[in-house]
Amino acid sequence: MQKILRIKEVAATLSVSRWTIRRLVDQGDFPQPVRIGDRSKGWLLSEIEAWEQERMAERVKVAA
C-alpha cells in the first residue's frame, strides 16, 4: 500500500505553499491528487518523490 499525503504534508515536504501546489496542479506541472474520500484528496508519496527527482534532473541539465 502506498502512502498518501494530504496537501499540508505535501506543502511542508516541498517547502511551498498550498496555493503553489494547487497552481502547479492546475497548470499540469504537478501530479494530480487522488480522491481518498467524498471531500478529501491526497497525493501519492511515490509520485511526489518522482516529481522531485525530475526537477533535480532538470536542474542538473541546466547547470551542465
C-alpha positions in Angstrom: 0.0 0.0 0.0 1.3 3.4 -0.9 1.4 6.3 1.5 -0.9 9.2 0.7 -0.1 12.8 1.8 -2.6 15.5 2.4 -1.9 18.9 1.0 -0.5 20.3 4.2 2.1 17.4 4.3 3.0 17.9 0.6 3.4 21.7 1.2 5.7 21.0 4.2 7.7 18.4 2.4 8.4 20.6 -0.5 8.6 23.9 1.4 6.0 25.6 -0.7 2.5 27.0 0.0 -0.7 25.0 -0.6 -1.6 27.7 -3.2 1.5 26.9 -5.1 0.7 23.2 -5.2 -2.8 24.0 -6.5 -1.4 26.3 -9.1 1.1 23.7 -10.3 -1.7 21.1 -10.5 -3.9 23.4 -12.5 -1.0 24.1 -14.9 -0.3 20.4 -15.3 3.2 20.8 -13.8 2.5 18.6 -10.7 0.9 15.2 -10.1 -2.9 15.1 -9.8 -4.3 14.3 -6.4 -6.2 11.1 -5.8 -9.6 11.1 -4.2 -9.5 9.5 -0.7 -13.0 10.3 0.4 -16.1 12.3 -0.6 -14.4 15.6 0.2 -10.8 14.8 0.6 -7.8 14.4 -1.7 -4.2 13.4 -1.3 -1.1 12.8 -3.3 0.8 9.5 -3.6 4.2 9.9 -1.9 5.8 7.9 -4.8 4.5 10.5 -7.3 5.8 13.4 -5.2 9.2 11.8 -5.0 9.3 11.1 -8.7 8.3 14.8 -9.4 11.2 15.9 -7.1 13.6 13.7 -9.0 12.5 15.1 -12.3 13.0 18.7 -11.0 16.5 17.8 -9.8 17.4 16.2 -13.2 16.3 19.4 -14.9 18.5 21.4 -12.6 21.5 19.3 -13.5 20.8 19.7 -17.2 20.6 23.5 -16.9 23.9 23.6 -14.9 25.7 21.4 -17.4 
